Amino acid sequence: TSIGSYAFSGCSGLTNITIPDSVTSIGSYAFSGCSGLINITIPDGVTSIGRSAFEKCGSLTSIAIPDSVNNIDASAFAYCGDLVNISLSNNITSISSNTFYYCSNLKSITIPSGVTSIGGAAFQYCSSLRSVTLPDTLMTIGSSAFELCTSLTDITLPDSMTSIGYAAFRD
């Protein structure tokens, strides 16, 4: 029912993964460093994605996180430089720190309603990010969350905001 920590870590020749419907959790670093990974299908039964689970999967271009997922841990998709499209689960309540750090080709993101916090450096160095849609439920944006998102030209902060961290939108 789970893919253990480091299970496929460093399998650079792995290009396609279909996770069985019986899996409910993806462990920390499970696919980290799978630099040749182009396609992955995450089934509806998965509820959690561990720390750095897909970190450094540089060839991954698109991913859909099913609504069954309620937790995406820190750095889950960090350094996925070719990632252009991502669809987030509507059941997450926070974006962990460094989740999409250095996803330099990510062009837009819609943060689902219900998310109350965006962690530090969550989108730092997403230099192609042009469009971010923030929900009315968002209360906090962590330090450096959107730092060096040099293509970001317009953002609307919701009335619910209570805290914006240091250098959240710098450069």
N, C-alpha and C positions, 0 to 999 in steps of 0.2 A: 504493500500500500504506500510505500515511500521510496524515493530515490535518495540514497544516502549521501552524506557529505563526501565530496571529492570523487564520486562514483565514476564520472567520465572526464574529470579534470585533465586538461592538457591533450585531449584527443583531437589534435589539429586536423586530422584527415576526415573526421566525422562531418558530413554535410547535411544530413536530414535526420530528424528525430520525430517519431510519433510516440507520444507517451500513452500507455494504456489507460483506459477509463478507470481502472481499479486504483490508480495512484491518487493519493490525497495530499501529499506534501513533497516538495522538491528541496533537498537539503542544501546546506551551505557549500558553495564552491562546486556544486554537482556537475556543472558544465563549463566551469571557468577555464578560459584559455582554449576553448574549442574554436580556434580561429577560422576554420573552414566551414563552420555551421552557417547554412544559408536559410534553412527552414525548420521551424519547430511548431508543433501543434500541442497546445496545453489543453487537456480535456476539462470538461465542466466540473469534475469531482475534486480538482486540486483546490485546496483552501489556503495553502501558504507556500511562499517562495522564499527560500533561505538567503542569508547574507552572501553576496557576490555569486549567486547561483549561475548567472550568465555573463559575468564579468569577462571582458576581453574576448567576446564573441564578435570579432570585428567584421565578419561578413554577413551577419544577421541584418536584414533590411526591414523586416516587418514582424510585428508580434501582436497577438490579441490575448489579453489577459481576461479569462472568463469571469463572470459575475460571482462564481463560487469562491474566488480568491478574496480573502479579507485581510491578508497580511503579506506585504512585500518588504522584505528586510533590506537593510542598508546595502548600497553598492550593487544591488541585484543586476543592473544592466550597465554598470559603469564601463567606460571604454568600448562601447559598441558603436564604433565610429561610422559604420554604414547604416545604422538604424535610422530610417526615415519616417516610418509609420508605427504608431503604437496606440492601441485601444486599451484603456484601463478599465479594470473591474469597477462596477458601480457600488461595490460593497466595501471598499477600502475607506478608512477614515483619516489616514495620514500618508504622506509621501515621505519615506525615510531619508535620512541623510545620504548624499552621494548616489541616490538611486539611478539617475541618468547622467552622472558625471561624465563629461567629455564624450557625449553622443553628438559629435560635431555635425552630423547631417540631419538631425532631427529638425523638422521644419515647423511643426505645430503640435500643440498638446491641449487637450481639454481635460481639466481636472474635474473629476466627477463630483456631483452634489453629495454632500455628506463629509467631504474631506475638510478637516478643521486645521490641519497644519502641514506645512511643507518644510522639511528638514534642511539643515545647513548643507550647502553645495549640491542640493538635489539636481539642479540643472546647470551647474557651473560648467563653463567652456562649451555650452551648446551653441556654437557660433552661428549656425544656420537657423536657429529658432526665431521665427518671425511672429508667430501668433500663440498666445497663451490665453485660455479662457479659464478664469477663476470662478469658483462657485460662491454663492452668497453665504455659505456656511464657513468659509475660510476665516480663521482668526489669527494665525501666526505664520510668518515667513521667516525662516531661519537665516543665519549669517551666510552670505555669499550664495544664496539659493539660486540666483539668476546672474551671478557675476560673470562677466565676459560673454554674455549673450549679445554679441555685437550687432546682430541683425534684428533684434527686438526693437520695434519702433513705437509700439502702443500697448498699454496695459491698463485695465480698469480694476482698481482695488475695491472690493466690496465694503459696504458699511460695517460689516461684522468684524473687520480687522482690529486687533488690539495690539499687535506687536510686529515690527519689521526689524529684522536683525541687521547687524553691522555689514556693510558692503553688499546688501541683498541684491541690489541692481547696479553695482559699480561696473563701469565700462560696458 
